[in-house]
Amino acid sequence: MKDKYDIIVVGAGPAGSITARTCAEGGLDVLLIEKRQEIGDPVRCAEGVSREGLKKHIEPDDRWIAAKVKGSKIIAPDGTEIRMSEDASSQKAGYTLERKVFDRALAQHAASAGAEVMVKTRASGLLHSNGAVNGIKAVYMGDTREIKADIIIGADGVESKVGKWGGIDTTMKPVDIESGAQFLVSNIEAGEYSKFYLGGEYAPGGYLWLFPKGKNTANVGLGILGSKSEKGMALLLLRKFIEKHMPQAKILEMVVGGVPVSGPIEKTATDGLLLVGDAARQSDPLTGGGIINAMDAGKIAGEVCIKAREAGDYSMKTLKEYEDRWRATIGKNMSASLKVKNMLLKFTDDQLNNLAHSLEGEDVSKMTLPALLKVLVIKNPRMLWELRY
């Protein structure tokens, strides 16, 4: 590692790697660091992405596509199914990834564009000059070094420390985070649809999912709203579901963690610093999905960094464009999802069943999610009055 770069990106997930690649392709001198010794491992993700969303950033490769999914099924508490085609439900389906391979491929693209990639390198603090961030303290192989940069990108996930060090409030209330648990299971009939189970029996204040990863393998997990969760509850409910619905399943891997579902936070930039991905709380508040949002935000951040370099200005005067652009796109969708999430939290299982039953006789298989919500509002005006706009 050198003593000075144009850009330092902390965290080599999708957000960090896309930011690093975009900056490097724009001619900037970029350092991308990852605290773990292996990029992409461990996986803390259901691994589902939209086909079109992915293609904006990288050409799909069979090496890191575990399954191509036909669509998704939303399953009410009483078992009523709402089936949506792949085209209609593209934000929930399309591909199930092998994140361990996918994340490494993104980092490789960043390296090929000219970024320097260092694993087992942990940021331990930020450097400041005249009130602005201008570098990091990095620990590599037990040694601490100070490395300067014009802009620091915090792509260090839901536990982000970079934002806190930079004076950005990224704290979340229990209602703003979901406690998640997921098993990679085999010896099941995975099917060709992603499935989303609603109701208190499965996941209070959240949902349970199944993402196919091949004919006999799937990611099966759930997220419970922090305000409704107790210690160990997510794992307990997940095991209960496996035992009841797929007793023959063999558990190959297990992962637990938190997912931000807060909606847009107040600030994701300051002088010399940008936050992207889960560090910026850019995952969808309704689904918890964040891969495509993270990549979109990384692209925007990279483009703004290039402009800042050309202008020689790394203050909020220039970096504010990042805030404006992601809030007008990603943030707008997040706000809409937050509205739906907050409404669903108010419903009992019986009310969720009634919503599903109200779609009987409707061909929803080709509807987009907004179109589906519109039909639901028309059929259930009193229940869904808040979603009329």
Secondary structure by P-SEA (a helix, b strand, c coil): ccccccbbbccccaaaaaaaaaaaaaccbbbbbbccccccccccccbbbbaaaaaaccccccccccccccbbbbbcccbbbbbbcccccccccccccaaaaaaaaaaaaaaaabbbbbccbbbcccccccccccccccccccbbbbbbbcbbbcccccccccccccccccccccccccccccccccccccccbbbbbbccccccccccbbbbcccccccccccccccccccaaaaaaaaaaaacccccccccccccccccccccccccccccccccccccccccccccccaaaaaaaaaaaaaaaaaaaaaccccccccaaaaaaaaacaaaaaaaaaaaaaaaaaccaaaaaaaaaaacccccccccaaaaaaaaaaacccccccccc
